[in-house]
Amino acid sequence: MKTINFANTDVQISEMCLGTMMFGQRADENESARILDTAVAHGVTFVDTAAMYGDGLCEEILGRIIRGMRDQLFIGTKVMKSTEGAWIKESLNNSLKRLQVEQVDLYMIHWPHEGMQLEQMMSALNDVVVAGKTRFVGCCNFPTWLLAHCNNIAEQNGWAKLMCNQIPYNLVERGVEVELLPYAVAADICITSYRPVLLGLLAGKYQPGQPLPEDSRGQVDGRIVSWLDKYADGFQKFNSFAQDHGMHPAQLAVAWQRKSKGLSCPIVGVSSASQLDASIAAFDFDLSDAQYDEVTGFFDTAVKEESGGQFPNWRRSFSIVS
């Protein structure tokens, strides 16, 4: 497993982030321990959890199974429910108890909320860094303007900045390519991504023109049917490309993400150790530039707009600054 620097620090993290949302839900504690052991054996050090996963159960299980290996891991968790200053501190204290640790490596705001008091929030996040309860702070699901605005507040006050943003990203959900990913490159912010296989659509679980598997998420999540119908041709080409290159579709989905500029770590969440073995193999596949462009072209999902001027290539700003 390759390692990268976490944001603009010299702290090394694994290129793959292990998502633990299934711990205590689809994976019991014994299977969760096998998943973690398998990940560590493959060199995975970055582990993502959250207070809201299983209403704290995920953190409790993780706290028990990381005993003896805490120093090997970079652990990130998230604020539950609110961004109010006092709650940020209380939520972290509760997470530390469940995880049975004195410090996490990354503490994140889980979702933005209407009416957020940003200065209060950033002050509280700085306080937990100063107190030694987390090494770094970050966010999830923040648009570019909000991430930049929060870090401007932090810079003005000499507070800890948001070093990471966790967002959904895959071959269909690509809106972050317009502003967020170029900003992350320019500001050296770590970007982790969830939904890399698009609820199973990029894992070959659902086939265009075929009935949905019984008891699958597709039976209750309307996005799956909508995406499957809208991008049917793309999914067929994607699956054929994976087969022709000796890859599982899920491995190709992760390999595509690894090639995408601005993306730091795909989050891989599984419910069994055998699934993890297959997922980790995706980190052995390095797509060429031509292959990346070919796979990207299967889906007409890039955000488009009229240039309105003489510089249409400047809309995506990777090439504007070095």
C-alpha positions in Angstrom: 0.0 0.0 0.0 1.4 3.4 -1.0 1.5 6.2 1.5 1.0 9.9 1.0 1.5 13.0 3.1 -1.6 14.1 5.0 -2.4 17.6 3.5 0.6 19.9 3.9 2.2 18.0 6.8 4.9 15.4 6.9 2.5 12.9 8.5 2.2 9.7 6.4 -1.1 8.1 5.8 -2.1 5.1 3.6 -3.5 5.9 0.1 -6.5 3.8 1.0 -8.8 4.9 3.9 -10.7 2.1 5.6 -14.4 3.0 6.1 -16.0 1.4 9.1 -19.6 2.4 8.8 -20.6 -1.3 8.5 -18.9 -2.2 11.8 -21.7 -3.3 14.2 -24.3 -3.2 11.4 -23.5 -5.6 8.5 -20.3 -6.8 10.2 -20.3 -8.0 13.7 -17.5 -7.4 16.1 -15.5 -10.6 15.1 -15.8 -9.8 11.4 -15.0 -6.2 12.0 -11.8 -7.3 13.8 -10.9 -9.5 10.8 -11.5 -6.6 8.4 -9.2 -4.3 10.5 -6.5 -7.0 10.8 -6.6 -7.6 7.0 -6.4 -3.9 6.3 -3.4 -3.4 8.6 -1.7 -6.5 7.2 -1.9 -4.8 3.7 -0.4 -1.6 5.0 -3.6 0.4 5.6 -3.2 3.0 8.3 -6.0 5.5 7.7 -9.2 4.5 9.4 -12.5 6.6 9.1 -15.4 6.4 11.6 -18.1 8.7 13.0 -20.1 9.1 16.1 -23.3 8.7 14.2 -22.5 5.3 12.8 -24.7 2.9 14.7 -25.3 5.7 17.2 -21.8 5.3 18.6 -21.7 1.5 18.3 -19.1 1.6 15.5 -16.7 3.7 17.6 -17.2 1.3 20.5 -16.3 -1.7 18.4 -13.4 0.1 16.9 -12.2 1.0 20.3 -12.1 -2.6 21.4 -10.4 -4.0 18.3 -7.7 -1.4 17.9 -6.1 -2.4 21.2 -2.4 -3.0 20.7 -2.3 -1.3 17.3 -3.3 2.3 18.1 0.1 3.6 17.3 0.0 2.1 13.8 -3.2 3.9 12.9 -4.4 7.4 11.7 -7.9 7.6 13.1 -10.5 10.1 11.9 -14.0 10.6 13.5 -16.7 13.2 13.2 -18.9 15.5 15.3 -22.4 14.1 15.9 -25.4 16.2 15.0 -24.4 19.8 15.8 -21.7 22.4 15.0 -22.3 24.4 18.2 -19.0 25.1 20.0 -19.8 23.4 23.3 -21.3 20.3 21.5 -18.2 20.0 19.4 -16.1 19.5 22.5 -18.7 17.2 24.2 -19.1 15.1 21.1 -15.3 14.6 20.9 -15.1 13.6 24.6 -17.8 11.0 24.0 -16.0 9.7 20.9 -12.7 9.4 22.8 -14.4 7.4 25.5 -16.0 5.0 23.0 -12.7 4.7 21.1 -10.8 4.2 24.4 -8.1 6.7 23.3 -6.9 10.0 24.6 -6.5 11.5 21.1 -7.7 11.0 17.5 -5.7 12.1 14.5 -8.5 13.8 12.6 -11.7 15.3 13.9 -14.3 16.5 11.3 -17.5 18.4 11.1 -19.9 15.8 9.6 -22.3 18.0 7.7 -22.8 21.7 7.2 -26.0 23.1 8.8 -28.2 26.1 8.2 -27.3 29.0 10.5 -23.9 27.7 11.5 -21.9 30.0 13.7 -18.6 29.6 11.9 -16.4 31.6 14.2 -17.7 29.8 17.2 -17.2 26.5 15.4 -13.7 27.2 14.3 -12.8 28.4 17.7 -14.0 25.2 19.3 -12.1 23.1 16.8 -9.0 25.0 17.6 -9.6 24.4 21.3 -9.7 20.7 20.9 -6.4 20.8 18.9 -4.8 22.9 21.6 -6.1 20.6 24.3 -4.3 17.6 22.5 -7.6 15.7 21.9 -7.0 15.7 18.1 -4.0 16.4 15.9 -5.9 17.9 13.0 -9.4 19.1 12.2 -11.4 18.8 9.0 -14.9 18.6 7.5 -17.2 16.5 5.3 -19.5 17.6 2.5 -18.4 21.3 2.6 -18.7 23.2 -0.7 -15.6 25.0 -1.7 -16.7 28.5 -0.6 -17.5 27.3 2.9 -14.2 25.4 3.3 -12.3 28.4 2.1 -14.3 30.8 4.3 -13.8 28.7 7.4 -10.0 28.6 6.8 -9.9 32.3 6.2 -11.5 32.7 9.7 -8.9 30.3 11.1 -6.1 32.2 9.5 -7.3 35.6 10.7 -7.4 34.3 14.3 -4.3 32.0 14.2 -6.4 28.9 14.7 -6.1 25.4 13.4 -7.4 25.1 9.8 -9.6 22.5 8.2 -7.0 20.1 6.7 -9.4 17.6 5.1 -12.7 17.5 3.3 -14.6 14.2 2.8 -17.0 14.2 -0.2 -18.9 11.8 -2.5 -17.0 11.4 -5.8 -17.1 8.8 -8.6 -17.6 8.6 -12.3 -21.2 9.9 -12.1 -21.0 12.4 -9.2 -18.3 14.8 -10.5 -19.4 18.3 -9.6 -16.4 18.7 -7.2 -14.1 18.8 -10.2 -15.1 22.3 -11.0 -14.0 24.1 -7.8 -13.3 21.8 -4.9 -10.6 19.5 -6.3 -8.6 22.4 -7.9 -8.8 24.4 -4.7 -7.6 21.3 -2.7 -4.6 21.1 -5.0 -3.8 24.8 -4.6 -4.3 24.8 -0.8 -2.8 21.4 -0.2 -5.9 20.0 1.5 -6.5 16.2 1.8 -9.7 15.1 0.0 -11.2 11.7 0.9 -14.1 10.3 -1.1 -17.0 8.1 -0.2 -19.4 6.3 -2.6 -16.5 5.3 -4.9 -18.6 2.5 -6.4 -21.8 4.6 -6.5 -24.0 2.4 -4.2 -22.9 -0.7 -6.1 -23.6 0.5 -9.6 -19.8 0.7 -10.3 -19.3 -2.7 -8.7 -21.4 -4.6 -11.2 -24.1 -5.3 -8.7 -26.8 -3.9 -11.0 -27.0 -4.6 -14.7 -28.9 -2.4 -17.2 -32.0 -4.0 -18.5 -31.9 -6.7 -15.7 -34.2 -7.0 -12.7 -32.8 -5.5 -9.5 -31.5 -8.1 -7.0 -34.0 -9.0 -4.3 -33.3 -7.4 -0.9 -30.8 -5.0 -2.5 -30.5 -1.3 -1.8 -31.8 -0.7 -5.3 -35.3 -1.8 -4.2 -35.6 1.2 -1.8 -33.1 3.8 -3.1 -34.5 5.6 -6.2 -31.1 7.0 -7.2 -30.0 3.6 -8.2 -32.8 3.0 -10.7 -32.4 6.6 -12.0 -28.7 6.4 -12.5 -28.9 2.9 -14.0 -31.4 4.0 -16.6 -29.7 7.3 -17.4 -26.2 5.9 -17.8 -27.0 2.4 -19.0 -24.6 2.6 -22.0 -21.8 3.9 -19.8 -22.2 1.1 -17.2 -22.1 -1.5 -20.0 -18.9 -0.1 -21.4 -17.4 0.3 -18.0 -18.1 -3.4 -17.1 -16.8 -4.6 -20.4 -13.6 -2.5 -19.9 -13.1 -4.1 -16.5 -13.6 -7.6 -17.8 -11.2 -7.0 -20.8 -8.5 -5.8 -18.4 -8.9 -8.5 -15.8 -10.4 -6.3 -13.2 -13.5 -6.4 -11.1 -15.7 -3.3 -11.8 -15.2 -2.1 -8.2 -11.5 -2.3 -8.7 -11.7 -0.2 -11.8 -13.9 2.4 -10.0 -11.2 2.8 -7.3 -8.4 2.8 -9.9 -10.1 5.6 -11.7 -10.3 7.6 -8.5 -6.7 7.1 -7.7 -5.8 8.6 -11.1 -8.1 11.6 -10.6 -6.1 14.8 -9.8 -6.9 16.4 -6.4 -8.3 13.2 -4.8 -6.1 12.0 -1.9 -7.7 8.8 -0.5 -10.7 6.7 -1.7 -12.6 5.4 1.3 -13.2 1.7 1.0 -16.0 0.4 3.2 -16.8 -3.3 3.4 -18.8 -5.8 5.5 -16.4 -8.7 5.2 -12.7 -9.4 5.1 -13.0 -11.2 1.8 -14.6 -8.1 0.3 -11.6 -6.1 1.5 -9.1 -8.4 -0.1 -10.7 -7.8 -3.4 -10.9 -4.1 -2.9 -7.3 -3.7 -1.8 -6.3 -5.2 -5.1 -7.6 -2.1 -6.8 -4.6 -0.2 -5.4 -2.3 -2.4 -7.6 -3.9 -1.1 -10.8 -2.4 2.1 -12.3 -4.4 3.4 -15.2 -2.5 5.1 -18.0 -3.6 8.5 -19.1 -5.3 7.0 -22.2 -7.1 4.4 -20.1 -8.3 7.1 -17.7 -9.6 9.2 -20.5 -11.3 6.3 -22.1 -13.1 5.2 -18.9 -14.1 8.8 -18.1 -15.6 9.1 -21.6 -18.0 6.2 -20.9 -20.1 8.7 -18.8 -21.2 12.1 -20.0 -21.1 13.5 -16.5 -18.6 16.3 -16.5 -20.2 19.6 -15.4 -20.7 21.8 -18.5 -21.2 25.5 -19.0 -20.9 28.0 -21.7 -17.5 29.6 -21.7 -18.8 33.0 -22.7 -15.3 34.2 -23.5 -12.0 33.5 -25.1 -10.7 31.1 -22.4 -12.9 28.0 -22.3 -10.0 25.9 -21.0 -9.6 28.0 -17.9 -12.9 26.9 -16.3 -11.1 24.0 -14.6 -8.2 25.7 -13.0 -5.6 23.0 -12.5 -3.4 24.5 -15.2 -3.7 28.1 -14.2 -1.4 27.9 -11.2 1.3 25.5 -10.4 
